[in-house]
Amino acid sequence: MRRNGAGFLLFEFMLYLFLAIVIASLTSYVAVTTYTQMLACTTRCAVAVAASCALDVLVRDLRQAPAERSSWKSISDGDYVWHTPQGDLGWQLRTQSLVRTSGIFDSVSHEWQHATHSVIMDNVVNFVCECTYKNSLIEHVVCILTATNGTSVTRYVTLSRGILV
């Protein structure tokens, strides 16, 4: 249909309105999808960084730990305690939290006495340290920490000249 005057037809107006709605809808869909993916990635990255930092603190403690198996008071799944000149030091998995404990540990009753507990990381599903021995010395330790979202971090600590490095 032709017209001689200025202005828009109702059909043209509806077409432009429809195109504007489609473009706005696509733009908002892309923005929401990108934001959702970014939020999920940020959460996974934050958990991975927290797990990595927690294992770095554990590795620091393991480097000061004695290599002799007799100096370790407990080595079991989720419970690792050793004796240092300053007292006993332990790492435990308690109700989905990784806890560092220092104080006096009774190896008979498996109870802490005069202890300070520090929660290093929450939302932990699994915490395992596997020790490899050679002549009653710990040769190396492999520590694996798994968070509730499935993020898993591993650290290796090796024995060098009688001390864990």
N, C-alpha and C positions, 0 to 999 in steps of 0.2 A: 504494500500500500504506500502510495506517495502522498506527500503533503508539501505544501508550499511555504508554510510558516515555520518559525523556530519552535523548539520544544521536543519532548519525547512522547512516544506512544506508550500506552500502558504496557504493551507487550515488551518493548525495549526496557522499560523500568523494571519489570518482573525478571527479565533475563539478567540484567546487571545485578539486581538484588540476589538472585540465585547464585550467580558466580561469586559474589562477595561472601555469601554464606558458606559456599563450598571451600573457598580459599581460607576463610577464618577457621572452619572446622578442621581442615587438614593441618593448618599451622598449629592449632591447639592440640591435636592428636600427636603430632611429632614432638611437641614440647613436653607433653605429659609422659609419653613413652621414654623419651630421653631422660627426663628427670627421674622416673622410676628406676631405670637401669643404672643411672648414676648413683642413686641412693643405695641400691643393692650392692654395687661395687664399692662404695664408700664404707658400708658396713663390713663387708668381707675384708677390705684392706685394714680397717681399724682393728678387727679381731686378729688378723695376721700380724700386725705391728705389736699388739699387746702380747700375743703368744711369743713372738720373737724377743721382746724385751724381757718377758718372764724367764725364758730359757737363757738369755744372756746373764741374768742375775744368778740363775742356777749354775751356769758354767763358771762364773766368778767364784762361787762357793766351792764348786768341785775342784777348781784349781788350787784351792787352799786345803782341800781334804787330804787325809793321809792315804797312801797307796796300799798300805797293809790291810788285808781283809780283817784282821783281828781288831783294828781300830774302829771298824764300822759296827754299830750296835744293832742295826736293822737294815736289811736289804730285802724288801718284798714289794709286790705290786702296789704302787701308790704310797709307799712308806719307806723313806730312806733317811737313816740317821747315822752320823759319825761323830767321833770325839775329836775335839781340837783343844789346844792349850787354853783357850778362853772358855771352854765348856762344850756342850753338845750342840750340834746343829742338825736340823732335819727338814725335810720337804715331804709334805703329805698332800694327798688328794682327799678333801673332806667336802661332802655334799656339793659337788660341782664347783669347788673352789680350790685353787692351788695355794697352799699355806706354807710359809717358811716359819720354822719355830727354832728359837735358841733358848738354851737353859740347861737343865739337868734332866736327862732321860734315864729312867729305870728300865734296863733291858729285860728284867725278869717279868715285871708286870706290864711292860709296854706302855707306861704312863709317863707323861711329862710332869716334872715338879719344878716350881719356880721358873716358869717358861714365859717367853714373850712370843705371841703369835702375830704374824703379819700376812694378810691376804694379798697375794701377789697378782692373782688373776681370777676373775669369776667366769662362770659358764664353761667349765672344763669338763669334758666327758671322760678323757683317758689321759693318764700320766704314767709313763713307763720309762725306767732307766735300766738298760741291759748292760751288765758288767761282764767283761771277759777277763778271766784270771790266768796268771802264769806264775807258778811257784808261790802261791798264796799272796801274790801282789795283783792289784787290779791293773790290767794292761790298758784297757780303754773302756769308756762308758758311752753308750748311745742313749740319748734322751729324746723321747717322742712325746709331744704334747698335742692333744686333739681337742678342739673347741666344739661347742654344741652346734655350730653351723657347718661342721665338717672340715674346717681349716685345720691342717696338721703341719706342725713345724718340728724339725729334727736338728739336733746338735750332736757333734762328736767331740769327745774329750779323750785325748790320748796320753798314755804314760810315757814320760821321758825322764830317765835317770832317777827313778824312784818317786817322782812327784807327778801328779796329774797336770797335764798341760792342755 
